[in-house]
Amino acid sequence: MRYFVHYFGIKYMELNPSLVPRFQTLQAHINEHIIGQPHLTQRMLIALLSDGHILVEGPPGLAKTKAIKTLAELIEGSFHRIQFTPDLLPSDITGTEIFRPETGSFEFQSGPIFHNLILADEINRAPAKVQSALLEAMAEGQVSVGKHTLALDKLFMVMATQNPLEQEGTYPLPEAQLDRFIMHVNIGYPSAESELKILNLVEKEARKLGIIQPENLSQQDLFTAREEVLNLHMADAVKTYLVELVMATRNPQAYSDDLAKKIEYGVSPRATLALSRCARAHAWLQGKTFVSPDDVQAVVHDVFRHRLLLSFEAEAQSLSPDQITDQILSFVPVI
């Protein structure tokens, strides 16, 4: 990995000239299949580059499942969909030990969690004991079954979906598990123009007039991209700004008494790490060699949305975490 020195004396990393365009082509191709959801497709790539997991919430029929399947088709690795239901068991996810009479011993049969890309569809429809089966895998990259602890592949990403319209028969994800997701992305219905494009795309696919698919991205290229993202230059002033945004959620009274009344609990240290990783990935996807406050502001809502707990007073006023985050951005000065 090579570096060059800016005329101000700042040491910047020299990006691989072919790697960023490949990811940009990948994003453009996904956007051709997932019309009207550019925010979702970009956040999926940011999560992938940040070695994190993503929670997507939106009404049915917005191509949440198709988005992760399309991404999986373009990356070297295996994909599996897990449909979460109330009768699902933890062993249905992690796997279980099966007795083999012919050998008189137990043999471990791995579950779907051992694939590279996992779609946890409607994750809030399964009870807490099933949801918790993902905790160790998402946080530590390993699964414990009985006396065995098995490592997952280096490439491992969970994309979970939630339907905000139906609450009956659902189990809200606990804060500890929500914190494991690097981002929580909200998506809405596409515009009339996008809806027409969707109609044309479906008709085109029905006639088997496929879109030319770009070359699959190898895992080695992905790991190289992750290394570039981690080494992207972030000035101390940007790090300070990032930390001040986090601290404003924990000590809001330093900025406004009214803001303090609306926040019950601030975001965790994982939010600080997630905000840094996502801001770096956002800058890298733009082909930048450094992280700016604009990159932090671009991803902060998705990082704070599921970690910021609002007070009863804020909920009574129908305020959302996004609106509180907007207030925090207005209070914390850009250094």
Steps between C-alpha positions, in 0.01 A plus 500: 500500500657829391464849642569850373556822693275801443670840468370585848706206627204267560563138410223357279450145377517441126187309401503202269399664168283205394336403829275800569358502143418131538290570808338795329413274205366245746278763659378624163413145395303436821316829445392370158330206673386676820338811358419797721709386797848652448532573873453131583745374239768744610450409868530130417840564341605720792410221744690249286808724487474567874480129588165562669139392494198698388137519615252611233149612588226573249156392377462175301582493131792746498756245373684460832547129435588551135761761595709267713455212252619723215803604706576137584496406130776753432737392776705183533331314784190313613158643583215369713161637597352425843129567534440586864176359642361456855574126497863537391761345734857620567632172360323578172749785463822377660470129426486198729675176587351188339556149633640254244408142602748348256792666678343541844602865511353845460571703187447874477278612211557867434207738463444784253700744716817353346440670164671826401195721443193442714154647450312492832156569358247653742736446792252640752255214438715252696522498883798640688679165546518463121605860443776453758641211295632768266665707774822302536532453125452871425722626782783247506487314169453163667224260608490291818302175482525266796868458584616628162585854392523532123641798312306656214655601170686831483229627265183499708220754475145492633228711342187487713162636396203628697147588396384813690134459404417179688567486875277205593700183561835679496780519756688832509875458480674574833739794516801269537426336168409823322842633603666220301367643175736761362209683335121510508361610164142618446362480147173624353294466186659601168388800296258476203795521260680216678179297512475520121862386467423206731210401276719512191777305675263220605364475145855490365598224743181306415607502135841378619676809365762502771730783599869440439655401832842635597784273602456354848698661779747261660529476877864604476403822322241565772755448777744731320226763476427463872867558577498816289187620681661443841814688395317796348624823654278651770628825648500547877248782459256263324551238772428765763183606316389137476554445873319824588192377309506183708555686828211734420265201526636418847533855636230692311458748786831652395326623185133540589273423796220427256719248315590335831131440575458310174787250537471211744828327415779601267675280247759239596874492423414265213331801340832687505677213327214450255487870414873501428489186283191610307632853441826353366310261271276783378804712413676208333199425277516859379865447403625737771835454673387652829191519722320832537221611738259462207568125499425480872176695456397280206490181710430622854121453479536134398752440780302677776146400397486168689731596784347828618228437760249781531317607814127466556467873440658471155280205411192693617597772253536234226867589454727252325871423561569664161349829618706488821811426294422805286490711816833358613655584163374857533647537851844340452729734306705363210862532607 
